[in-house]
């Protein structure tokens, strides 16, 4: 499902002494089936932009087109329910969204709320628990008896049970240790590929934007500051430093090696092991000189 922002402006508390211009003339196309990362410092407008994708906010000026639905300030909110069934949102600390007495009821809540038959809901539950690595033995447990990581998987399963076409991830690895962060991001990327989802990731983790995204957009003070393929965007050290963002460590390492040895190493989504082999080959060649 393609998403387009056309000259989108958003002003909080418009026409009051407290008005704040959070988004300024945003033009953006997110192709169907793509993985887009949105980065920027706190207050740059990331969360405001996300809230336009499922109609939590409607543009003060301009419009957002999601598939064949156009959202503007004149859109009638009573028509928005069908759109939201196609957009899954995983917020920061998604486990805080859990509230039902059992894991099964929590996963079933969304489909049940949209009136799906019991047999269809059960089929969806079976599929999503397998997708996110949840044991069937958990289904009758209270979600609050599970570990933090397990609760997060339950919350994600509840989002996936709606079978969204668009998956919106708002800092989904917040509060996890490095291993947990890698596991959750690998899970999202697998789901993105398997189900051909349009995925939008808001993150402070530059390495995740580099590793998983097809395109990166940098926001700064409500303005689209920079946009492009991750490997290109993250070569622009000085431009990013002006908005308090750092280049991922893997790119920094490649840049330092190229500067020191006059080499032409590049980042091409290689694994750490592959990068180590390339560096070893570079150093071996240098010492033979």
CORMO-V115350 format. One record per run of one state. SS is the DSSP state (a for helix, b for strand, c for the rest). FROM is the first residue (numbers start at 1). TO is the last residue. If there is no record, write none. Layout:
# CORMO-V115350
ss=SS from=FROM to=TO
ss=SS from=FROM to=TO
This chain:
# CORMO-V115350
ss=c from=1 to=2
ss=b from=3 to=12
ss=c from=13 to=19
ss=b from=20 to=30
ss=c from=31 to=34
ss=b from=35 to=39
ss=c from=40 to=45
ss=a from=46 to=53
ss=c from=54 to=60
ss=b from=61 to=66
ss=c from=67 to=68
ss=b from=69 to=71
ss=c from=72 to=76
ss=a from=77 to=79
ss=c from=80 to=80
ss=a from=81 to=84
ss=c from=85 to=86
ss=b from=87 to=90
ss=c from=91 to=93
ss=a from=94 to=97
ss=c from=98 to=102
ss=a from=103 to=113
ss=c from=114 to=117
ss=a from=118 to=132
ss=c from=133 to=135
ss=a from=136 to=138
ss=c from=139 to=142
ss=a from=143 to=145
ss=c from=146 to=147
ss=a from=148 to=160
ss=c from=161 to=165
ss=b from=166 to=170
ss=c from=171 to=177
ss=a from=178 to=195
ss=c from=196 to=197
ss=b from=198 to=202
ss=c from=203 to=205
ss=a from=206 to=212
ss=c from=213 to=214
ss=b from=215 to=220
ss=c from=221 to=222
ss=b from=223 to=228
ss=c from=229 to=229
ss=a from=230 to=233
ss=c from=234 to=236
ss=a from=237 to=241
ss=c from=242 to=248
ss=a from=249 to=261
ss=c from=262 to=271
ss=a from=272 to=287
ss=c from=288 to=289
